[in-house]
Amino acid sequence: MQTVGAYEAKTSLSKLLERVNKGEKISITKHGVTVAILQPPATSKKLHPRQAIAALRVFREKHDLKGVSLREMIEEGRR
């Protein structure tokens, strides 16, 4: 991971962002202390709709609302 000072990061942000877009991580320092790290966002796995629905069904089987309806929960949140 490359390290750049805050002033350099400010003056060359667009170039640093291009490098980050290619997968590189860059540490930004101020007076020699790391204050930020530029890195690409974490990529999330997209599920096929059928996989998502199956996962929701498994979740519902394991979690019970204990007799409270979804409507009651919504109304309670409005108070």
Backbone hydrogen bonds, N-H to C=O, Kabsch-Sander energy under -0.5 kcal/mol:
donor,donor_aa,acceptor,acceptor_aa,energy
2,Q,25,K,-1.1
4,V,27,S,-2.9
6,A,29,T,-1.8
9,A,5,G,-2.5
10,K,6,A,-2.3
11,T,7,Y,-2.2
12,S,8,E,-1.8
13,L,10,K,-0.7
16,L,12,S,-2.2
17,L,13,L,-2.8
18,E,14,S,-1.7
19,R,15,K,-1.8
20,V,16,L,-2.4
21,N,17,L,-2.4
22,K,18,E,-0.9
22,K,19,R,-0.6
23,G,20,V,-2.1
24,E,19,R,-1.8
26,I,38,L,-2.6
27,S,2,Q,-3.2
28,I,36,A,-3.1
29,T,4,V,-2.6
30,K,33,V,-2.4
33,V,30,K,-1.4
35,V,28,I,-3.1
36,A,28,I,-1.6
38,L,26,I,-3.3
39,Q,37,I,-0.5
47,L,45,K,-0.5
51,Q,48,H,-0.8
52,A,48,H,-2.2
53,I,49,P,-2.4
54,A,50,R,-2.2
55,A,51,Q,-2.3
56,L,52,A,-2.2
57,R,53,I,-2.2
58,V,54,A,-2.1
59,F,55,A,-2.3
60,R,56,L,-2.6
61,E,57,R,-1.9
62,K,58,V,-1.4
63,H,59,F,-1.4
68,V,65,L,-1.6
73,M,69,S,-1.9
74,I,70,L,-2.2
75,E,71,R,-2.6
76,E,72,E,-2.4
77,G,73,M,-1.8
78,R,74,I,-0.9
78,R,75,E,-0.7
79,R,75,E,-0.6
79,R,76,E,-0.9
